[in-house]
Amino acid sequence: MITQKAISLKIDTKLLEDLDAEARLGWKKRNAHINEAIRLYLLIKDKRRFIRLNPSIAYQRQQILELLGELVPESNAIFRS
């Protein structure tokens, strides 16, 4: 089953240099980093939309904590204690 699709994009030269430097630091290839960045971007857009649509401070706080947990998983231990 095909789970990927080739695309073409223009990327800022400095961003590409930074991305390649990050890829050299670990085992993930450039494509994996791009997919993760898009996933996180869409998650942030969704959370911001949910927060704007619901005036409840408790709900907004929960959405922010969930987002923080996705972006920085280590933060879960800090906010659960």
mmJSON file of the N, C-alpha and C atoms, coordinates in Angstrom:
{"data_MODEL":{"atom_site":{
"group_PDB":["ATOM","ATOM","ATOM","ATOM","ATOM","ATOM","ATOM","ATOM","ATOM","ATOM","ATOM","ATOM","ATOM","ATOM","ATOM","ATOM","ATOM","ATOM","ATOM","ATOM","ATOM","ATOM","ATOM","ATOM","ATOM","ATOM","ATOM","ATOM","ATOM","ATOM","ATOM","ATOM","ATOM","ATOM","ATOM","ATOM","ATOM","ATOM","ATOM","ATOM","ATOM","ATOM","ATOM","ATOM","ATOM","ATOM","ATOM","ATOM","ATOM","ATOM","ATOM","ATOM","ATOM","ATOM","ATOM","ATOM","ATOM","ATOM","ATOM","ATOM","ATOM","ATOM","ATOM","ATOM","ATOM","ATOM","ATOM","ATOM","ATOM","ATOM","ATOM","ATOM","ATOM","ATOM","ATOM","ATOM","ATOM","ATOM","ATOM","ATOM","ATOM","ATOM","ATOM","ATOM","ATOM","ATOM","ATOM","ATOM","ATOM","ATOM","ATOM","ATOM","ATOM","ATOM","ATOM","ATOM","ATOM","ATOM","ATOM","ATOM","ATOM","ATOM","ATOM","ATOM","ATOM","ATOM","ATOM","ATOM","ATOM","ATOM","ATOM","ATOM","ATOM","ATOM","ATOM","ATOM","ATOM","ATOM","ATOM","ATOM","ATOM","ATOM","ATOM","ATOM","ATOM","ATOM","ATOM","ATOM","ATOM","ATOM","ATOM","ATOM","ATOM","ATOM","ATOM","ATOM","ATOM","ATOM","ATOM","ATOM","ATOM","ATOM","ATOM","ATOM","ATOM","ATOM","ATOM","ATOM","ATOM","ATOM","ATOM","ATOM","ATOM","ATOM","ATOM","ATOM","ATOM","ATOM","ATOM","ATOM","ATOM","ATOM","ATOM","ATOM","ATOM","ATOM","ATOM","ATOM","ATOM","ATOM","ATOM","ATOM","ATOM","ATOM","ATOM","ATOM","ATOM","ATOM","ATOM","ATOM","ATOM","ATOM","ATOM","ATOM","ATOM","ATOM","ATOM","ATOM","ATOM","ATOM","ATOM","ATOM","ATOM","ATOM","ATOM","ATOM","ATOM","ATOM","ATOM","ATOM","ATOM","ATOM","ATOM","ATOM","ATOM","ATOM","ATOM","ATOM","ATOM","ATOM","ATOM","ATOM","ATOM","ATOM","ATOM","ATOM","ATOM","ATOM","ATOM","ATOM","ATOM","ATOM","ATOM","ATOM","ATOM","ATOM","ATOM","ATOM","ATOM","ATOM","ATOM","ATOM","ATOM","ATOM","ATOM","ATOM","ATOM","ATOM","ATOM","ATOM","ATOM","ATOM","ATOM"],
"id":[1,2,3,4,5,6,7,8,9,10,11,12,13,14,15,16,17,18,19,20,21,22,23,24,25,26,27,28,29,30,31,32,33,34,35,36,37,38,39,40,41,42,43,44,45,46,47,48,49,50,51,52,53,54,55,56,57,58,59,60,61,62,63,64,65,66,67,68,69,70,71,72,73,74,75,76,77,78,79,80,81,82,83,84,85,86,87,88,89,90,91,92,93,94,95,96,97,98,99,100,101,102,103,104,105,106,107,108,109,110,111,112,113,114,115,116,117,118,119,120,121,122,123,124,125,126,127,128,129,130,131,132,133,134,135,136,137,138,139,140,141,142,143,144,145,146,147,148,149,150,151,152,153,154,155,156,157,158,159,160,161,162,163,164,165,166,167,168,169,170,171,172,173,174,175,176,177,178,179,180,181,182,183,184,185,186,187,188,189,190,191,192,193,194,195,196,197,198,199,200,201,202,203,204,205,206,207,208,209,210,211,212,213,214,215,216,217,218,219,220,221,222,223,224,225,226,227,228,229,230,231,232,233,234,235,236,237,238,239,240,241,242,243],
"type_symbol":["N","C","C","N","C","C","N","C","C","N","C","C","N","C","C","N","C","C","N","C","C","N","C","C","N","C","C","N","C","C","N","C","C","N","C","C","N","C","C","N","C","C","N","C","C","N","C","C","N","C","C","N","C","C","N","C","C","N","C","C","N","C","C","N","C","C","N","C","C","N","C","C","N","C","C","N","C","C","N","C","C","N","C","C","N","C","C","N","C","C","N","C","C","N","C","C","N","C","C","N","C","C","N","C","C","N","C","C","N","C","C","N","C","C","N","C","C","N","C","C","N","C","C","N","C","C","N","C","C","N","C","C","N","C","C","N","C","C","N","C","C","N","C","C","N","C","C","N","C","C","N","C","C","N","C","C","N","C","C","N","C","C","N","C","C","N","C","C","N","C","C","N","C","C","N","C","C","N","C","C","N","C","C","N","C","C","N","C","C","N","C","C","N","C","C","N","C","C","N","C","C","N","C","C","N","C","C","N","C","C","N","C","C","N","C","C","N","C","C","N","C","C","N","C","C","N","C","C","N","C","C","N","C","C","N","C","C","N","C","C","N","C","C"],
"label_atom_id":["N","CA","C","N","CA","C","N","CA","C","N","CA","C","N","CA","C","N","CA","C","N","CA","C","N","CA","C","N","CA","C","N","CA","C","N","CA","C","N","CA","C","N","CA","C","N","CA","C","N","CA","C","N","CA","C","N","CA","C","N","CA","C","N","CA","C","N","CA","C","N","CA","C","N","CA","C","N","CA","C","N","CA","C","N","CA","C","N","CA","C","N","CA","C","N","CA","C","N","CA","C","N","CA","C","N","CA","C","N","CA","C","N","CA","C","N","CA","C","N","CA","C","N","CA","C","N","CA","C","N","CA","C","N","CA","C","N","CA","C","N","CA","C","N","CA","C","N","CA","C","N","CA","C","N","CA","C","N","CA","C","N","CA","C","N","CA","C","N","CA","C","N","CA","C","N","CA","C","N","CA","C","N","CA","C","N","CA","C","N","CA","C","N","CA","C","N","CA","C","N","CA","C","N","CA","C","N","CA","C","N","CA","C","N","CA","C","N","CA","C","N","CA","C","N","CA","C","N","CA","C","N","CA","C","N","CA","C","N","CA","C","N","CA","C","N","CA","C","N","CA","C","N","CA","C","N","CA","C","N","CA","C","N","CA","C","N","CA","C","N","CA","C","N","CA","C","N","CA","C","N","CA","C"],
"label_alt_id":[null,null,null,null,null,null,null,null,null,null,null,null,null,null,null,null,null,null,null,null,null,null,null,null,null,null,null,null,null,null,null,null,null,null,null,null,null,null,null,null,null,null,null,null,null,null,null,null,null,null,null,null,null,null,null,null,null,null,null,null,null,null,null,null,null,null,null,null,null,null,null,null,null,null,null,null,null,null,null,null,null,null,null,null,null,null,null,null,null,null,null,null,null,null,null,null,null,null,null,null,null,null,null,null,null,null,null,null,null,null,null,null,null,null,null,null,null,null,null,null,null,null,null,null,null,null,null,null,null,null,null,null,null,null,null,null,null,null,null,null,null,null,null,null,null,null,null,null,null,null,null,null,null,null,null,null,null,null,null,null,null,null,null,null,null,null,null,null,null,null,null,null,null,null,null,null,null,null,null,null,null,null,null,null,null,null,null,null,null,null,null,null,null,null,null,null,null,null,null,null,null,null,null,null,null,null,null,null,null,null,null,null,null,null,null,null,null,null,null,null,null,null,null,null,null,null,null,null,null,null,null,null,null,null,null,null,null,null,null,null,null,null,null],
"label_comp_id":["MET","MET","MET","ILE","ILE","ILE","THR","THR","THR","GLN","GLN","GLN","LYS","LYS","LYS","ALA","ALA","ALA","ILE","ILE","ILE","SER","SER","SER","LEU","LEU","LEU","LYS","LYS","LYS","ILE","ILE","ILE","ASP","ASP","ASP","THR","THR","THR","LYS","LYS","LYS","LEU","LEU","LEU","LEU","LEU","LEU","GLU","GLU","GLU","ASP","ASP","ASP","LEU","LEU","LEU","ASP","ASP","ASP","ALA","ALA","ALA","GLU","GLU","GLU","ALA","ALA","ALA","ARG","ARG","ARG","LEU","LEU","LEU","GLY","GLY","GLY","TRP","TRP","TRP","LYS","LYS","LYS","LYS","LYS","LYS","ARG","ARG","ARG","ASN","ASN","ASN","ALA","ALA","ALA","HIS","HIS","HIS","ILE","ILE","ILE","ASN","ASN","ASN","GLU","GLU","GLU","ALA","ALA","ALA","ILE","ILE","ILE","ARG","ARG","ARG","LEU","LEU","LEU","TYR","TYR","TYR","LEU","LEU","LEU","LEU","LEU","LEU","ILE","ILE","ILE","LYS","LYS","LYS","ASP","ASP","ASP","LYS","LYS","LYS","ARG","ARG","ARG","ARG","ARG","ARG","PHE","PHE","PHE","ILE","ILE","ILE","ARG","ARG","ARG","LEU","LEU","LEU","ASN","ASN","ASN","PRO","PRO","PRO","SER","SER","SER","ILE","ILE","ILE","ALA","ALA","ALA","TYR","TYR","TYR","GLN","GLN","GLN","ARG","ARG","ARG","GLN","GLN","GLN","GLN","GLN","GLN","ILE","ILE","ILE","LEU","LEU","LEU","GLU","GLU","GLU","LEU","LEU","LEU","LEU","LEU","LEU","GLY","GLY","GLY","GLU","GLU","GLU","LEU","LEU","LEU","VAL","VAL","VAL","PRO","PRO","PRO","GLU","GLU","GLU","SER","SER","SER","ASN","ASN","ASN","ALA","ALA","ALA","ILE","ILE","ILE","PHE","PHE","PHE","ARG","ARG","ARG","SER","SER","SER"],
"label_asym_id":["A","A","A","A","A","A","A","A","A","A","A","A","A","A","A","A","A","A","A","A","A","A","A","A","A","A","A","A","A","A","A","A","A","A","A","A","A","A","A","A","A","A","A","A","A","A","A","A","A","A","A","A","A","A","A","A","A","A","A","A","A","A","A","A","A","A","A","A","A","A","A","A","A","A","A","A","A","A","A","A","A","A","A","A","A","A","A","A","A","A","A","A","A","A","A","A","A","A","A","A","A","A","A","A","A","A","A","A","A","A","A","A","A","A","A","A","A","A","A","A","A","A","A","A","A","A","A","A","A","A","A","A","A","A","A","A","A","A","A","A","A","A","A","A","A","A","A","A","A","A","A","A","A","A","A","A","A","A","A","A","A","A","A","A","A","A","A","A","A","A","A","A","A","A","A","A","A","A","A","A","A","A","A","A","A","A","A","A","A","A","A","A","A","A","A","A","A","A","A","A","A","A","A","A","A","A","A","A","A","A","A","A","A","A","A","A","A","A","A","A","A","A","A","A","A","A","A","A","A","A","A","A","A","A","A","A","A","A","A","A","A","A","A"],
"label_entity_id":["1","1","1","1","1","1","1","1","1","1","1","1","1","1","1","1","1","1","1","1","1","1","1","1","1","1","1","1","1","1","1","1","1","1","1","1","1","1","1","1","1","1","1","1","1","1","1","1","1","1","1","1","1","1","1","1","1","1","1","1","1","1","1","1","1","1","1","1","1","1","1","1","1","1","1","1","1","1","1","1","1","1","1","1","1","1","1","1","1","1","1","1","1","1","1","1","1","1","1","1","1","1","1","1","1","1","1","1","1","1","1","1","1","1","1","1","1","1","1","1","1","1","1","1","1","1","1","1","1","1","1","1","1","1","1","1","1","1","1","1","1","1","1","1","1","1","1","1","1","1","1","1","1","1","1","1","1","1","1","1","1","1","1","1","1","1","1","1","1","1","1","1","1","1","1","1","1","1","1","1","1","1","1","1","1","1","1","1","1","1","1","1","1","1","1","1","1","1","1","1","1","1","1","1","1","1","1","1","1","1","1","1","1","1","1","1","1","1","1","1","1","1","1","1","1","1","1","1","1","1","1","1","1","1","1","1","1","1","1","1","1","1","1"],
"label_seq_id":[1,1,1,2,2,2,3,3,3,4,4,4,5,5,5,6,6,6,7,7,7,8,8,8,9,9,9,10,10,10,11,11,11,12,12,12,13,13,13,14,14,14,15,15,15,16,16,16,17,17,17,18,18,18,19,19,19,20,20,20,21,21,21,22,22,22,23,23,23,24,24,24,25,25,25,26,26,26,27,27,27,28,28,28,29,29,29,30,30,30,31,31,31,32,32,32,33,33,33,34,34,34,35,35,35,36,36,36,37,37,37,38,38,38,39,39,39,40,40,40,41,41,41,42,42,42,43,43,43,44,44,44,45,45,45,46,46,46,47,47,47,48,48,48,49,49,49,50,50,50,51,51,51,52,52,52,53,53,53,54,54,54,55,55,55,56,56,56,57,57,57,58,58,58,59,59,59,60,60,60,61,61,61,62,62,62,63,63,63,64,64,64,65,65,65,66,66,66,67,67,67,68,68,68,69,69,69,70,70,70,71,71,71,72,72,72,73,73,73,74,74,74,75,75,75,76,76,76,77,77,77,78,78,78,79,79,79,80,80,80,81,81,81],
"pdbx_PDB_ins_code":[null,null,null,null,null,null,null,null,null,null,null,null,null,null,null,null,null,null,null,null,null,null,null,null,null,null,null,null,null,null,null,null,null,null,null,null,null,null,null,null,null,null,null,null,null,null,null,null,null,null,null,null,null,null,null,null,null,null,null,null,null,null,null,null,null,null,null,null,null,null,null,null,null,null,null,null,null,null,null,null,null,null,null,null,null,null,null,null,null,null,null,null,null,null,null,null,null,null,null,null,null,null,null,null,null,null,null,null,null,null,null,null,null,null,null,null,null,null,null,null,null,null,null,null,null,null,null,null,null,null,null,null,null,null,null,null,null,null,null,null,null,null,null,null,null,null,null,null,null,null,null,null,null,null,null,null,null,null,null,null,null,null,null,null,null,null,null,null,null,null,null,null,null,null,null,null,null,null,null,null,null,null,null,null,null,null,null,null,null,null,null,null,null,null,null,null,null,null,null,null,null,null,null,null,null,null,null,null,null,null,null,null,null,null,null,null,null,null,null,null,null,null,null,null,null,null,null,null,null,null,null,null,null,null,null,null,null,null,null,null,null,null,null],
"Cartn_x":[0.846,0.0,0.895,0.568,1.326,0.858,1.804,1.46,2.12,2.882,3.545,3.299,3.45,3.295,4.409,5.066,6.139,5.548,6.177,5.775,7.028,6.826,7.929,7.63,8.652,8.433,9.676,9.464,10.574,10.768,12.003,12.301,13.415,13.287,14.311,15.664,16.69,18.021,18.523,18.347,18.808,18.044,16.721,15.939,16.436,16.752,17.253,18.599,19.454,20.742,20.531,19.62,19.327,18.716,17.831,17.202,18.25,19.131,20.183,21.119,21.417,22.259,21.562,20.269,19.505,19.484,19.304,19.282,20.625,21.711,23.038,23.266,22.527,22.718,22.144,21.179,20.488,20.283,19.344,19.084,17.947,17.21,16.087,16.584,15.961,16.286,15.48,15.859,15.216,13.7,13.259,11.838,11.077,11.649,10.996,10.838,11.834,11.758,10.674,10.573,9.56,8.164,7.965,6.667,6.3,7.259,7.007,6.669,7.363,7.09,5.675,5.247,3.9,2.859,3.097,2.176,2.022,3.14,3.089,2.432,2.696,2.071,0.549,0.065,-1.38,-1.981,-1.254,-1.714,-1.854,-0.864,-0.905,-2.081,-2.281,-3.401,-4.727,-4.898,-6.126,-6.33,-5.294,-5.417,-5.772,-5.15,-5.464,-6.913,-7.39,-8.789,-9.731,-9.447,-10.28,-10.294,-9.152,-9.056,-9.872,-9.784,-10.546,-12.049,-12.479,-13.912,-14.551,-13.743,-14.3,-13.792,-14.678,-14.249,-13.882,-14.125,-13.834,-12.325,-11.901,-10.482,-9.977,-10.794,-10.388,-10.154,-11.032,-10.878,-9.628,-9.427,-8.262,-6.97,-6.959,-5.786,-5.514,-6.568,-6.411,-5.831,-6.328,-5.825,-4.344,-3.98,-2.583,-1.687,-2.138,-1.345,-1.205,-2.265,-2.184,-1.185,-1.23,-0.296,1.136,1.343,2.679,3.178,2.283,2.651,3.084,2.461,2.854,4.191,4.367,5.586,6.788,6.557,7.635,7.135,7.232,6.687,7.216,8.418,8.991,8.2,7.438,6.659,5.491,5.061,3.936,4.214,5.418,5.765,5.752,6.129,6.176,4.777,3.847,2.51,1.576,1.961,1.116,1.461,2.57,2.966,2.364],
"Cartn_y":[-1.174,0.0,1.242,2.173,3.423,4.357,4.812,5.709,7.073,7.257,8.539,9.026,10.328,10.926,11.95,11.909,12.849,14.233,15.25,16.629,17.439,18.626,19.546,20.823,21.402,22.648,23.516,24.777,25.709,25.998,25.897,26.108,27.14,27.976,28.982,28.292,28.842,28.234,28.003,28.964,28.835,27.726,27.637,26.56,25.195,25.088,23.818,23.464,24.452,24.201,23.715,24.372,23.965,22.568,22.276,20.954,19.876,20.128,19.156,18.96,20.032,19.918,19.059,19.255,18.449,16.985,16.732,15.35,14.661,15.408,14.825,14.455,15.096,14.84,13.51,12.993,11.795,10.781,9.885,8.803,9.109,10.194,10.548,11.245,10.898,11.564,12.859,13.644,14.935,14.774,13.784,13.568,13.338,12.575,12.313,13.609,14.454,15.741,16.63,16.63,17.44,16.939,15.617,15.057,15.413,15.333,15.678,17.164,18.013,19.452,19.759,19.106,19.334,18.834,17.671,17.131,18.094,18.619,19.553,20.875,21.345,22.578,22.431,21.307,21.078,20.917,20.288,20.15,21.522,22.369,23.723,24.506,24.423,25.133,24.659,23.349,22.806,23.297,23.218,23.643,25.117,25.951,27.382,27.617,26.854,26.975,26.574,25.45,24.994,26.016,26.589,27.588,28.828,29.297,30.491,30.255,29.037,28.741,28.483,28.224,27.903,28.9,29.708,30.746,30.222,28.954,28.414,28.386,29.063,29.095,27.691,26.891,25.516,24.709,24.858,24.154,24.642,25.943,26.501,26.01,25.991,25.505,24.043,23.231,21.82,21.657,22.447,22.38,22.761,23.785,24.229,23.16,22.544,21.488,20.279,19.94,18.837,19.163,20.392,20.815,20.775,21.3,21.286,19.85,18.954,17.549,16.92,17.34,16.841,17.427,18.728,19.398,19.037,18.93,18.642,17.543,16.285,15.195,15.179,15.663,15.69,16.597,17.525,18.452,17.764,16.608,15.898,15.592,15.162,14.834,16.084,17.204,18.446,18.907,18.877,19.415,18.419,17.163,16.172,16.034,16.619,16.494,17.585],
"Cartn_z":[0.0,0.0,0.0,-0.843,-0.932,0.175,1.006,2.114,1.979,0.91,0.716,-0.7,-0.87,-2.187,-2.368,-3.5,-3.787,-4.052,-3.472,-3.717,-4.008,-4.482,-4.723,-3.949,-3.362,-2.637,-2.719,-2.478,-2.382,-0.907,-0.454,0.957,1.077,2.069,2.339,2.51,1.906,1.93,3.348,4.223,5.608,6.329,6.092,6.701,6.226,4.952,4.426,5.052,5.211,5.871,7.305,8.026,9.407,9.453,8.513,8.445,8.168,7.232,6.93,8.122,8.831,10.026,11.077,11.263,12.221,11.79,10.512,10.007,10.233,10.135,10.368,11.831,12.747,14.173,14.64,13.914,14.39,13.294,13.541,12.594,11.643,11.88,11.008,9.75,8.635,7.377,7.245,6.281,6.035,5.891,5.143,4.904,6.212,7.132,8.42,9.214,9.165,9.869,9.246,7.917,7.241,7.602,7.598,7.976,9.408,10.312,11.717,11.858,11.116,11.173,10.684,9.632,9.108,10.104,10.705,11.705,12.873,13.366,14.486,14.093,12.899,12.413,12.404,11.873,11.81,13.201,14.103,15.481,16.143,15.963,16.525,15.947,14.634,14.009,14.602,14.783,15.37,16.794,17.615,19.014,19.101,18.279,18.292,17.897,16.922,16.485,17.62,18.274,19.39,20.52,20.815,21.897,21.56,20.319,19.919,19.975,19.699,19.635,20.991,22.013,23.325,24.357,24.944,25.884,27.277,27.557,28.875,29.137,30.195,30.55,30.863,31.54,31.875,30.599,29.625,28.351,27.617,27.591,26.914,27.567,28.894,29.625,29.269,29.214,28.87,27.464,26.522,25.148,25.086,25.833,25.848,26.473,27.553,28.19,27.268,26.543,25.585,24.477,23.989,22.951,23.473,24.654,25.238,25.402,25.806,25.946,24.632,23.531,22.21,21.77,22.016,21.572,22.432,23.743,24.697,25.638,25.234,26.048,27.482,27.691,29.038,29.976,29.414,30.238,30.938,30.435,31.063,32.526,32.84,34.22,35.098,34.551,35.318,35.701,34.749,34.997,35.657,35.736,36.4,37.884,38.296,39.715,40.559],
"occupancy":[1.0,1.0,1.0,1.0,1.0,1.0,1.0,1.0,1.0,1.0,1.0,1.0,1.0,1.0,1.0,1.0,1.0,1.0,1.0,1.0,1.0,1.0,1.0,1.0,1.0,1.0,1.0,1.0,1.0,1.0,1.0,1.0,1.0,1.0,1.0,1.0,1.0,1.0,1.0,1.0,1.0,1.0,1.0,1.0,1.0,1.0,1.0,1.0,1.0,1.0,1.0,1.0,1.0,1.0,1.0,1.0,1.0,1.0,1.0,1.0,1.0,1.0,1.0,1.0,1.0,1.0,1.0,1.0,1.0,1.0,1.0,1.0,1.0,1.0,1.0,1.0,1.0,1.0,1.0,1.0,1.0,1.0,1.0,1.0,1.0,1.0,1.0,1.0,1.0,1.0,1.0,1.0,1.0,1.0,1.0,1.0,1.0,1.0,1.0,1.0,1.0,1.0,1.0,1.0,1.0,1.0,1.0,1.0,1.0,1.0,1.0,1.0,1.0,1.0,1.0,1.0,1.0,1.0,1.0,1.0,1.0,1.0,1.0,1.0,1.0,1.0,1.0,1.0,1.0,1.0,1.0,1.0,1.0,1.0,1.0,1.0,1.0,1.0,1.0,1.0,1.0,1.0,1.0,1.0,1.0,1.0,1.0,1.0,1.0,1.0,1.0,1.0,1.0,1.0,1.0,1.0,1.0,1.0,1.0,1.0,1.0,1.0,1.0,1.0,1.0,1.0,1.0,1.0,1.0,1.0,1.0,1.0,1.0,1.0,1.0,1.0,1.0,1.0,1.0,1.0,1.0,1.0,1.0,1.0,1.0,1.0,1.0,1.0,1.0,1.0,1.0,1.0,1.0,1.0,1.0,1.0,1.0,1.0,1.0,1.0,1.0,1.0,1.0,1.0,1.0,1.0,1.0,1.0,1.0,1.0,1.0,1.0,1.0,1.0,1.0,1.0,1.0,1.0,1.0,1.0,1.0,1.0,1.0,1.0,1.0,1.0,1.0,1.0,1.0,1.0,1.0,1.0,1.0,1.0,1.0,1.0,1.0,1.0,1.0,1.0,1.0,1.0,1.0],
"B_iso_or_equiv":[0.0,0.0,0.0,0.0,0.0,0.0,0.0,0.0,0.0,0.0,0.0,0.0,0.0,0.0,0.0,0.0,0.0,0.0,0.0,0.0,0.0,0.0,0.0,0.0,0.0,0.0,0.0,0.0,0.0,0.0,0.0,0.0,0.0,0.0,0.0,0.0,0.0,0.0,0.0,0.0,0.0,0.0,0.0,0.0,0.0,0.0,0.0,0.0,0.0,0.0,0.0,0.0,0.0,0.0,0.0,0.0,0.0,0.0,0.0,0.0,0.0,0.0,0.0,0.0,0.0,0.0,0.0,0.0,0.0,0.0,0.0,0.0,0.0,0.0,0.0,0.0,0.0,0.0,0.0,0.0,0.0,0.0,0.0,0.0,0.0,0.0,0.0,0.0,0.0,0.0,0.0,0.0,0.0,0.0,0.0,0.0,0.0,0.0,0.0,0.0,0.0,0.0,0.0,0.0,0.0,0.0,0.0,0.0,0.0,0.0,0.0,0.0,0.0,0.0,0.0,0.0,0.0,0.0,0.0,0.0,0.0,0.0,0.0,0.0,0.0,0.0,0.0,0.0,0.0,0.0,0.0,0.0,0.0,0.0,0.0,0.0,0.0,0.0,0.0,0.0,0.0,0.0,0.0,0.0,0.0,0.0,0.0,0.0,0.0,0.0,0.0,0.0,0.0,0.0,0.0,0.0,0.0,0.0,0.0,0.0,0.0,0.0,0.0,0.0,0.0,0.0,0.0,0.0,0.0,0.0,0.0,0.0,0.0,0.0,0.0,0.0,0.0,0.0,0.0,0.0,0.0,0.0,0.0,0.0,0.0,0.0,0.0,0.0,0.0,0.0,0.0,0.0,0.0,0.0,0.0,0.0,0.0,0.0,0.0,0.0,0.0,0.0,0.0,0.0,0.0,0.0,0.0,0.0,0.0,0.0,0.0,0.0,0.0,0.0,0.0,0.0,0.0,0.0,0.0,0.0,0.0,0.0,0.0,0.0,0.0,0.0,0.0,0.0,0.0,0.0,0.0,0.0,0.0,0.0,0.0,0.0,0.0,0.0,0.0,0.0,0.0,0.0,0.0],
"pdbx_formal_charge":[null,null,null,null,null,null,null,null,null,null,null,null,null,null,null,null,null,null,null,null,null,null,null,null,null,null,null,null,null,null,null,null,null,null,null,null,null,null,null,null,null,null,null,null,null,null,null,null,null,null,null,null,null,null,null,null,null,null,null,null,null,null,null,null,null,null,null,null,null,null,null,null,null,null,null,null,null,null,null,null,null,null,null,null,null,null,null,null,null,null,null,null,null,null,null,null,null,null,null,null,null,null,null,null,null,null,null,null,null,null,null,null,null,null,null,null,null,null,null,null,null,null,null,null,null,null,null,null,null,null,null,null,null,null,null,null,null,null,null,null,null,null,null,null,null,null,null,null,null,null,null,null,null,null,null,null,null,null,null,null,null,null,null,null,null,null,null,null,null,null,null,null,null,null,null,null,null,null,null,null,null,null,null,null,null,null,null,null,null,null,null,null,null,null,null,null,null,null,null,null,null,null,null,null,null,null,null,null,null,null,null,null,null,null,null,null,null,null,null,null,null,null,null,null,null,null,null,null,null,null,null,null,null,null,null,null,null,null,null,null,null,null,null],
"auth_seq_id":[1,1,1,2,2,2,3,3,3,4,4,4,5,5,5,6,6,6,7,7,7,8,8,8,9,9,9,10,10,10,11,11,11,12,12,12,13,13,13,14,14,14,15,15,15,16,16,16,17,17,17,18,18,18,19,19,19,20,20,20,21,21,21,22,22,22,23,23,23,24,24,24,25,25,25,26,26,26,27,27,27,28,28,28,29,29,29,30,30,30,31,31,31,32,32,32,33,33,33,34,34,34,35,35,35,36,36,36,37,37,37,38,38,38,39,39,39,40,40,40,41,41,41,42,42,42,43,43,43,44,44,44,45,45,45,46,46,46,47,47,47,48,48,48,49,49,49,50,50,50,51,51,51,52,52,52,53,53,53,54,54,54,55,55,55,56,56,56,57,57,57,58,58,58,59,59,59,60,60,60,61,61,61,62,62,62,63,63,63,64,64,64,65,65,65,66,66,66,67,67,67,68,68,68,69,69,69,70,70,70,71,71,71,72,72,72,73,73,73,74,74,74,75,75,75,76,76,76,77,77,77,78,78,78,79,79,79,80,80,80,81,81,81],
"auth_comp_id":["MET","MET","MET","ILE","ILE","ILE","THR","THR","THR","GLN","GLN","GLN","LYS","LYS","LYS","ALA","ALA","ALA","ILE","ILE","ILE","SER","SER","SER","LEU","LEU","LEU","LYS","LYS","LYS","ILE","ILE","ILE","ASP","ASP","ASP","THR","THR","THR","LYS","LYS","LYS","LEU","LEU","LEU","LEU","LEU","LEU","GLU","GLU","GLU","ASP","ASP","ASP","LEU","LEU","LEU","ASP","ASP","ASP","ALA","ALA","ALA","GLU","GLU","GLU","ALA","ALA","ALA","ARG","ARG","ARG","LEU","LEU","LEU","GLY","GLY","GLY","TRP","TRP","TRP","LYS","LYS","LYS","LYS","LYS","LYS","ARG","ARG","ARG","ASN","ASN","ASN","ALA","ALA","ALA","HIS","HIS","HIS","ILE","ILE","ILE","ASN","ASN","ASN","GLU","GLU","GLU","ALA","ALA","ALA","ILE","ILE","ILE","ARG","ARG","ARG","LEU","LEU","LEU","TYR","TYR","TYR","LEU","LEU","LEU","LEU","LEU","LEU","ILE","ILE","ILE","LYS","LYS","LYS","ASP","ASP","ASP","LYS","LYS","LYS","ARG","ARG","ARG","ARG","ARG","ARG","PHE","PHE","PHE","ILE","ILE","ILE","ARG","ARG","ARG","LEU","LEU","LEU","ASN","ASN","ASN","PRO","PRO","PRO","SER","SER","SER","ILE","ILE","ILE","ALA","ALA","ALA","TYR","TYR","TYR","GLN","GLN","GLN","ARG","ARG","ARG","GLN","GLN","GLN","GLN","GLN","GLN","ILE","ILE","ILE","LEU","LEU","LEU","GLU","GLU","GLU","LEU","LEU","LEU","LEU","LEU","LEU","GLY","GLY","GLY","GLU","GLU","GLU","LEU","LEU","LEU","VAL","VAL","VAL","PRO","PRO","PRO","GLU","GLU","GLU","SER","SER","SER","ASN","ASN","ASN","ALA","ALA","ALA","ILE","ILE","ILE","PHE","PHE","PHE","ARG","ARG","ARG","SER","SER","SER"],
"auth_asym_id":["A","A","A","A","A","A","A","A","A","A","A","A","A","A","A","A","A","A","A","A","A","A","A","A","A","A","A","A","A","A","A","A","A","A","A","A","A","A","A","A","A","A","A","A","A","A","A","A","A","A","A","A","A","A","A","A","A","A","A","A","A","A","A","A","A","A","A","A","A","A","A","A","A","A","A","A","A","A","A","A","A","A","A","A","A","A","A","A","A","A","A","A","A","A","A","A","A","A","A","A","A","A","A","A","A","A","A","A","A","A","A","A","A","A","A","A","A","A","A","A","A","A","A","A","A","A","A","A","A","A","A","A","A","A","A","A","A","A","A","A","A","A","A","A","A","A","A","A","A","A","A","A","A","A","A","A","A","A","A","A","A","A","A","A","A","A","A","A","A","A","A","A","A","A","A","A","A","A","A","A","A","A","A","A","A","A","A","A","A","A","A","A","A","A","A","A","A","A","A","A","A","A","A","A","A","A","A","A","A","A","A","A","A","A","A","A","A","A","A","A","A","A","A","A","A","A","A","A","A","A","A","A","A","A","A","A","A","A","A","A","A","A","A"],
"auth_atom_id":["N","CA","C","N","CA","C","N","CA","C","N","CA","C","N","CA","C","N","CA","C","N","CA","C","N","CA","C","N","CA","C","N","CA","C","N","CA","C","N","CA","C","N","CA","C","N","CA","C","N","CA","C","N","CA","C","N","CA","C","N","CA","C","N","CA","C","N","CA","C","N","CA","C","N","CA","C","N","CA","C","N","CA","C","N","CA","C","N","CA","C","N","CA","C","N","CA","C","N","CA","C","N","CA","C","N","CA","C","N","CA","C","N","CA","C","N","CA","C","N","CA","C","N","CA","C","N","CA","C","N","CA","C","N","CA","C","N","CA","C","N","CA","C","N","CA","C","N","CA","C","N","CA","C","N","CA","C","N","CA","C","N","CA","C","N","CA","C","N","CA","C","N","CA","C","N","CA","C","N","CA","C","N","CA","C","N","CA","C","N","CA","C","N","CA","C","N","CA","C","N","CA","C","N","CA","C","N","CA","C","N","CA","C","N","CA","C","N","CA","C","N","CA","C","N","CA","C","N","CA","C","N","CA","C","N","CA","C","N","CA","C","N","CA","C","N","CA","C","N","CA","C","N","CA","C","N","CA","C","N","CA","C","N","CA","C","N","CA","C","N","CA","C","N","CA","C","N","CA","C","N","CA","C"],
"pdbx_PDB_model_num":[1,1,1,1,1,1,1,1,1,1,1,1,1,1,1,1,1,1,1,1,1,1,1,1,1,1,1,1,1,1,1,1,1,1,1,1,1,1,1,1,1,1,1,1,1,1,1,1,1,1,1,1,1,1,1,1,1,1,1,1,1,1,1,1,1,1,1,1,1,1,1,1,1,1,1,1,1,1,1,1,1,1,1,1,1,1,1,1,1,1,1,1,1,1,1,1,1,1,1,1,1,1,1,1,1,1,1,1,1,1,1,1,1,1,1,1,1,1,1,1,1,1,1,1,1,1,1,1,1,1,1,1,1,1,1,1,1,1,1,1,1,1,1,1,1,1,1,1,1,1,1,1,1,1,1,1,1,1,1,1,1,1,1,1,1,1,1,1,1,1,1,1,1,1,1,1,1,1,1,1,1,1,1,1,1,1,1,1,1,1,1,1,1,1,1,1,1,1,1,1,1,1,1,1,1,1,1,1,1,1,1,1,1,1,1,1,1,1,1,1,1,1,1,1,1,1,1,1,1,1,1,1,1,1,1,1,1,1,1,1,1,1,1]
}}}
